[in-house]
Amino acid sequence: MRTDTLAIDFGTSNSAAAIWSGNHIERIPIEGKAATLPTAVFFPVDGRGMLIGAAAAEALVEGEDGRYMRALKSVLGLPLLHEPRTLGGRRQTLAEVVSAFLAELRTRAEARTGLDFRKALSGRPVHFHTADPEKDALAEADLRQCYLAAGFEEVSFLAEPEAAALASHGLGSAEATGLIVDIGGGTSDFSVFRTAGGALRILANHGIRLGGTDFDHAVSMDHAMPLLGLGGELRRDFGEGLLPVPSTVYSELATWATIPFLYNAKTRRMVEEMARLAVERGKIERLLTVLDHHLGHELAFAVERGKIDANGAERAGRIGMGFIEDGLDTTVTPESLDASLKANRSLLRDATAETLRMAAIQPDQIGRVILVGGSSLMRFVSEEVGALCPNAEILTSDAFTAVVDGLALATRGD
């Protein structure tokens, strides 16, 4: 028996789709032969229509004129989602962009399987927004409307760490108390579960708004943005003394979701004024180059690569910025990476401990920790959960498909 329910992991960085096909999980190749595709879009200025996934990234890398967007999930529940703007030659909202992305994912899944998907079971973080129930509820409502606009007639949700637990609880011993640590691009989710007699029981779920994009932001602010003027000083038009260079534009440039909205006359005028008053004018002029040539996403990718390379404890990473100025680069060492991620490490530790408290489980009772999500591969994650749960075996599930596999398992009754 094949289902009419499509399991979808709509992620901040990557998305995937799968179905329960009678007696097994069937991951659907939605990006060529790949079971995942980048959650990214590109709007060419020539009006050819929206590109998604790898095609969007290729258009950016090849220097096509247009607008690239990533981390769309992070704007759910925010007013930004519903603000009209010109994209692809017409006025549309980011909600319409998300809907179009999901519609294309559905179309590809139907083409691959020959099925008509009327229902969607979507993963969702435990909390889209930390400690804000109203905004959290609005984010789920936003996502539901996007699915409906994409052509689905029914939409239901399952917490992403619960889905990962469904897919992963068979790892290790037959009976155990375990912890799912699911860190994606935008959120960190945690589930304490217990398995016995082949059954799975969730003892507690918890989540915070912290993910790989936040790690990128921290690394960028500490390593790349100082070369563009962050941390510098401005002369006063009147009077003596110096003022610090404002940090807002740098913070937005280091945030995947807000990069496209910096390319406007207002921001450029502000940065021109900063350059006029700057003690180190050359650095601010590099920032002007980024704005003039729309290089924000190239910089973000360079930071991401440097972060990943430095994640190995024995080598340094490099953030190559030669696309801004010949020979410009900076190094990310394992030590400087740890320093940049210190606050994130603390948030992860506290959230993990809170999940155990919610489950009324002592850390030494956890027999296994299962890491899920691409950002769970950061070295500090296993270090922190290993220190907190000293008796646990640290297991790595399929980082990019555990959630969608669990969602497909959850559709078995449909």
C-alpha positions as CSV (number, residue, x, y, z in Angstrom):
1,M,0.0,0.0,0.0
2,R,1.3,3.4,-1.0
3,T,0.3,6.6,0.8
4,D,-1.1,9.9,-0.4
5,T,0.8,11.6,2.5
6,L,4.1,13.2,1.7
7,A,6.6,13.5,4.6
8,I,8.5,16.7,4.3
9,D,11.5,18.0,6.3
10,F,11.4,21.6,5.3
11,G,14.7,22.7,6.8
12,T,16.5,26.0,7.2
13,S,19.5,24.8,5.1
14,N,18.3,21.6,3.4
15,S,14.9,19.9,2.7
16,A,13.9,16.4,2.0
17,A,10.8,14.3,1.2
18,A,9.9,10.7,1.7
19,I,6.9,8.3,1.9
20,W,6.1,5.0,3.7
21,S,5.8,2.6,0.8
22,G,4.0,-0.4,2.3
23,N,6.9,-1.9,4.2
24,H,9.8,0.5,3.9
25,I,10.8,4.2,3.9
26,E,11.2,5.5,0.4
27,R,13.3,8.7,0.2
28,I,12.3,10.6,-2.9
29,P,15.1,12.0,-5.1
30,I,14.1,15.6,-5.4
31,E,17.4,17.0,-6.6
32,G,18.6,14.8,-9.4
33,K,19.6,11.6,-7.6
34,A,19.9,13.2,-4.3
35,A,17.4,12.8,-1.5
36,T,18.0,16.3,-0.1
37,L,18.2,19.7,-1.7
38,P,19.3,23.1,-0.4
39,T,16.5,25.3,0.9
40,A,17.5,28.1,-1.3
41,V,16.0,30.1,-4.2
42,F,17.3,32.4,-6.9
43,F,15.3,35.0,-8.9
44,P,17.0,35.9,-12.2
45,V,16.6,39.5,-13.3
46,D,15.7,38.2,-16.8
47,G,12.3,36.9,-15.4
48,R,13.0,33.2,-16.2
49,G,11.3,32.2,-13.0
50,M,12.4,31.1,-9.6
51,L,15.3,28.5,-9.4
52,I,15.5,26.3,-6.3
53,G,18.1,24.1,-4.6
54,A,21.4,23.4,-6.4
55,A,20.3,25.4,-9.4
56,A,19.9,28.5,-7.2
57,A,23.4,28.1,-5.7
58,E,24.9,27.6,-9.2
59,A,23.3,30.7,-10.5
60,L,24.8,32.7,-7.6
61,V,28.3,31.1,-8.0
62,E,28.2,31.7,-11.8
63,G,27.5,35.4,-11.2
64,E,24.1,35.6,-12.8
65,D,22.2,38.8,-12.1
66,G,19.5,38.2,-9.7
67,R,18.6,37.7,-6.0
68,Y,19.6,34.6,-4.0
69,M,17.8,33.7,-0.8
70,R,18.5,31.1,1.9
71,A,17.3,30.4,5.4
72,L,13.7,31.1,4.5
73,K,12.4,29.1,7.4
74,S,13.9,31.5,9.9
75,V,11.4,34.3,8.9
76,L,8.3,32.2,9.8
77,G,6.4,34.0,12.6
78,L,7.9,37.4,11.7
79,P,6.4,40.4,9.9
80,L,9.1,40.1,7.3
81,L,7.4,37.0,5.9
82,H,4.4,39.1,4.7
83,E,6.2,42.3,3.5
84,P,5.8,42.6,-0.3
85,R,9.0,43.2,-2.2
86,T,10.1,43.0,-5.9
87,L,11.5,39.5,-6.6
88,G,11.8,38.0,-10.1
89,G,10.3,41.1,-11.7
90,R,7.1,41.2,-9.6
91,R,5.9,42.1,-6.1
92,Q,5.6,39.1,-3.8
93,T,6.0,38.2,-0.2
94,L,8.4,35.7,1.3
95,A,5.3,33.6,2.2
96,E,4.6,33.3,-1.5
97,V,8.3,32.3,-2.0
98,V,8.1,29.6,0.6
99,S,4.8,28.3,-0.9
100,A,6.3,28.2,-4.4
101,F,9.3,26.2,-3.0
102,L,7.0,23.7,-1.3
103,A,4.8,23.5,-4.5
104,E,7.9,22.7,-6.5
105,L,9.0,20.1,-4.0
106,R,5.5,18.5,-4.2
107,T,5.6,18.5,-8.0
108,R,9.0,16.8,-8.1
109,A,7.8,14.2,-5.6
110,E,4.7,13.4,-7.6
111,A,6.7,13.2,-10.8
112,R,9.1,10.7,-9.2
113,T,6.5,8.5,-7.5
114,G,3.5,8.8,-9.8
115,L,1.4,9.6,-6.8
116,D,-1.0,12.5,-6.0
117,F,0.0,14.0,-2.7
118,R,-3.0,15.6,-1.0
119,K,-1.7,15.5,2.6
120,A,1.6,16.6,4.1
121,L,3.2,15.6,7.3
122,S,5.8,18.2,8.1
123,G,8.5,18.4,10.6
124,R,8.7,21.4,12.8
125,P,11.1,22.5,15.5
126,V,9.9,22.2,19.1
127,H,10.0,26.0,19.2
128,F,10.4,28.2,16.1
129,H,11.1,31.0,18.5
130,T,12.6,30.6,22.0
131,A,10.4,31.6,24.9
132,D,7.7,33.3,22.8
133,P,4.6,31.1,22.5
134,E,2.6,33.6,20.6
135,K,5.3,34.0,17.9
136,D,5.8,30.3,17.9
137,A,2.2,29.6,17.2
138,L,2.2,32.2,14.5
139,A,5.2,30.5,12.8
140,E,3.4,27.2,12.6
141,A,0.2,28.9,11.3
142,D,2.4,30.7,8.7
143,L,4.0,27.4,7.6
144,R,0.5,25.7,7.5
145,Q,-0.8,28.4,5.1
146,C,2.3,28.0,2.9
147,Y,1.6,24.3,2.6
148,L,-2.0,24.9,1.8
149,A,-1.0,27.5,-0.8
150,A,1.3,24.9,-2.3
151,G,-1.6,22.7,-3.1
152,F,-1.9,20.3,-0.1
153,E,-5.4,19.8,1.3
154,E,-4.4,18.7,4.8
155,V,-1.3,19.5,6.8
156,S,-0.1,18.0,10.1
157,F,3.1,18.5,12.1
158,L,5.4,16.4,14.1
159,A,8.3,17.7,16.2
160,E,11.6,17.1,14.4
161,P,13.4,15.4,17.3
162,E,10.4,13.1,17.8
163,A,10.7,12.1,14.1
164,A,14.4,11.6,14.5
165,A,13.7,9.4,17.5
166,L,11.3,7.3,15.5
167,A,14.0,6.8,12.9
168,S,16.9,6.3,15.2
169,H,15.7,4.5,18.4
170,G,16.8,1.1,17.0
171,L,20.4,2.2,17.2
172,G,22.3,0.7,20.1
173,S,20.8,-1.6,22.8
174,A,17.2,-2.9,22.6
175,E,16.2,-1.1,25.8
176,A,17.6,2.2,26.7
177,T,17.0,5.8,27.8
178,G,18.3,8.1,25.2
179,L,18.6,11.7,24.1
180,I,18.1,13.1,20.6
181,V,20.1,16.3,19.9
182,D,18.9,17.7,16.5
183,I,20.8,20.8,15.4
184,G,19.9,22.2,12.1
185,G,20.4,25.5,10.3
186,G,18.1,27.5,12.5
187,T,17.0,25.6,15.6
188,S,18.3,23.1,18.2
189,D,15.8,20.5,19.3
190,F,16.1,17.9,22.0
191,S,14.0,14.8,23.0
192,V,14.5,12.4,25.8
193,F,13.1,9.0,24.9
194,R,12.8,5.5,26.3
195,T,12.7,2.3,24.3
196,A,11.4,-1.0,25.7
197,G,9.9,-4.1,24.0
198,G,10.3,-2.4,20.6
199,A,8.1,0.6,21.7
200,L,9.2,4.2,21.8
201,R,8.1,6.7,24.4
202,I,9.0,10.4,24.4
203,L,9.6,11.7,27.9
204,A,10.3,15.3,27.1
205,N,10.8,17.7,24.2
206,H,12.6,21.0,24.3
207,G,14.0,23.4,21.7
208,I,15.7,26.8,21.2
209,R,16.3,29.1,18.3
210,L,20.0,28.3,17.8
211,G,21.5,26.6,14.8
212,G,24.2,26.6,12.1
213,T,23.3,30.0,10.8
214,D,24.0,31.4,14.3
215,F,27.3,29.6,14.3
216,D,28.1,31.2,10.9
217,H,27.0,34.6,12.3
218,A,29.4,34.4,15.3
219,V,32.3,33.3,13.1
220,S,31.7,36.0,10.6
221,M,31.4,38.8,13.1
222,D,34.7,37.8,14.8
223,H,36.7,36.9,11.8
224,A,35.4,38.4,8.5
225,M,33.6,41.6,9.5
226,P,36.6,43.3,11.1
227,L,38.3,43.3,7.7
228,L,35.3,45.3,6.5
229,G,35.5,47.8,9.2
230,L,33.7,46.3,12.2
231,G,35.4,47.3,15.4
232,G,36.8,50.5,13.8
233,E,36.3,54.1,14.7
234,L,34.7,57.1,13.1
235,R,35.7,60.8,13.5
236,R,33.1,63.2,14.6
237,D,31.8,65.9,12.3
238,F,31.9,68.3,15.2
239,G,33.9,68.1,18.3
240,E,36.7,65.9,19.4
241,G,36.9,62.2,20.1
242,L,36.0,59.1,18.1
243,L,32.8,57.0,17.8
244,P,32.7,53.2,17.2
245,V,31.7,52.0,13.8
246,P,28.0,51.0,14.0
247,S,27.6,47.2,14.1
248,T,24.0,46.8,12.7
249,V,24.9,46.6,9.0
250,Y,27.6,44.0,9.8
251,S,25.2,41.9,11.9
252,E,22.7,41.9,9.0
253,L,25.4,41.0,6.5
254,A,26.4,38.1,8.7
255,T,22.8,36.8,8.8
256,W,21.8,34.6,5.9
257,A,18.1,35.7,5.9
258,T,18.8,39.4,5.9
259,I,21.6,39.6,3.3
260,P,19.3,40.3,0.3
261,F,17.7,43.3,2.0
262,L,21.0,45.3,2.4
263,Y,21.2,46.0,-1.3
264,N,19.4,49.4,-1.3
265,A,20.2,53.1,-1.6
266,K,19.5,53.8,2.1
267,T,22.1,51.3,3.3
268,R,24.6,52.4,0.8
269,R,24.3,56.1,1.8
270,M,24.8,55.1,5.4
271,V,28.0,53.1,4.6
272,E,29.3,56.0,2.4
273,E,28.9,58.3,5.4
274,M,30.8,55.8,7.5
275,A,33.6,55.7,5.0
276,R,33.8,59.5,4.9
277,L,34.4,59.6,8.7
278,A,36.3,56.3,9.1
279,V,39.8,56.3,10.6
280,E,40.5,53.2,8.4
281,R,38.6,54.2,5.3
282,G,39.9,51.3,3.2
283,K,38.1,48.8,5.3
284,I,34.7,50.5,4.9
285,E,35.3,50.8,1.2
286,R,35.6,47.0,1.2
287,L,32.1,46.9,2.7
288,L,30.9,49.2,-0.1
289,T,32.3,46.8,-2.6
290,V,30.3,44.0,-1.0
291,L,27.1,46.1,-1.3
292,D,27.8,47.4,-4.8
293,H,28.5,43.9,-6.2
294,H,26.0,42.0,-4.1
295,L,28.8,39.8,-2.6
296,G,27.1,39.1,0.7
297,H,26.2,35.5,0.0
298,E,29.7,34.7,-1.4
299,L,31.1,36.0,1.9
300,A,28.6,33.9,3.9
301,F,29.6,30.8,1.9
302,A,33.3,31.6,2.5
303,V,32.7,31.9,6.3
304,E,30.8,28.7,6.3
305,R,33.6,26.9,4.6
306,G,36.2,28.4,7.0
307,K,34.0,27.3,10.0
308,I,33.7,23.7,8.7
309,D,37.4,23.4,8.0
310,A,38.4,24.7,11.4
311,N,35.9,22.3,13.1
312,G,38.6,19.6,12.9
313,A,40.7,20.0,16.0
314,E,44.1,19.7,14.2
315,R,43.9,22.3,11.5
316,A,42.9,25.9,10.7
317,G,40.3,27.1,8.3
318,R,40.6,29.9,5.8
319,I,38.0,32.5,4.9
320,G,39.0,33.5,1.4
321,M,37.8,37.0,0.5
322,G,39.7,37.6,-2.7
323,F,36.3,38.3,-4.5
324,I,36.2,41.5,-2.4
325,E,39.9,42.5,-2.8
326,D,42.8,40.6,-4.2
327,G,44.6,38.6,-1.6
328,L,42.2,39.3,1.2
329,D,41.6,36.5,3.6
330,T,41.6,35.5,7.3
331,T,42.3,32.4,9.3
332,V,39.9,30.5,11.6
333,T,41.9,28.3,14.1
334,P,40.3,25.7,16.3
335,E,41.0,28.0,19.2
336,S,39.4,31.1,17.6
337,L,36.4,29.0,16.5
338,D,35.9,27.8,20.1
339,A,36.1,31.5,21.3
340,S,33.5,32.6,18.7
341,L,31.1,29.8,19.6
342,K,31.5,30.1,23.4
343,A,28.1,31.7,23.9
344,N,26.4,29.1,21.6
345,R,28.1,26.3,23.5
346,S,26.7,27.6,26.8
347,L,23.2,27.9,25.3
348,L,23.4,24.3,24.0
349,R,24.6,23.0,27.4
350,D,21.8,24.8,29.2
351,A,19.1,23.6,26.8
352,T,20.3,20.0,27.0
353,A,20.3,20.1,30.8
354,E,16.8,21.7,30.8
355,T,15.5,18.8,28.6
356,L,16.8,16.2,31.1
357,R,15.2,18.2,33.9
358,M,11.8,18.2,32.1
359,A,12.1,14.5,31.6
360,A,13.0,13.9,35.3
361,I,16.1,12.0,34.1
362,Q,19.5,12.3,35.6
363,P,22.4,12.8,33.1
364,D,24.0,9.6,34.1
365,Q,20.9,7.7,33.2
366,I,21.2,8.5,29.5
367,G,22.6,5.5,27.8
368,R,22.9,6.9,24.3
369,V,22.9,10.3,22.6
370,I,21.9,10.4,19.0
371,L,23.1,13.4,17.0
372,V,20.9,14.6,14.1
373,G,21.2,17.5,11.8
374,G,24.2,18.9,9.9
375,S,25.2,21.3,12.6
376,S,25.3,18.6,15.2
377,L,28.6,17.6,13.5
378,M,30.3,20.6,15.1
379,R,32.9,19.3,17.5
380,F,31.7,21.3,20.5
381,V,28.3,19.6,20.3
382,S,29.6,16.1,21.0
383,E,32.0,17.6,23.6
384,E,29.2,19.3,25.5
385,V,26.7,16.4,25.5
386,G,29.4,13.9,26.3
387,A,30.5,15.9,29.3
388,L,26.9,16.3,30.5
389,C,25.9,12.6,29.9
390,P,29.1,10.7,31.0
391,N,27.7,7.2,30.6
392,A,26.2,7.8,27.1
393,E,27.4,6.3,23.9
394,I,27.5,9.2,21.3
395,L,25.9,8.0,18.0
396,T,25.6,9.9,14.8
397,S,22.4,9.1,12.9
398,D,22.1,10.0,9.2
399,A,22.5,13.7,9.9
400,F,20.5,14.9,6.9
401,T,17.7,12.4,6.5
402,A,16.9,11.1,10.0
403,V,14.0,13.5,10.4
404,V,12.4,12.8,7.1
405,D,12.8,9.1,7.7
406,G,11.0,9.4,11.0
407,L,8.2,11.5,9.4
408,A,7.7,8.8,6.8
409,L,7.5,6.1,9.5
410,A,4.9,8.3,11.3
411,T,2.6,8.2,8.2
412,R,2.2,4.4,8.3
413,G,-1.3,4.6,9.6
414,D,-2.4,6.9,6.7
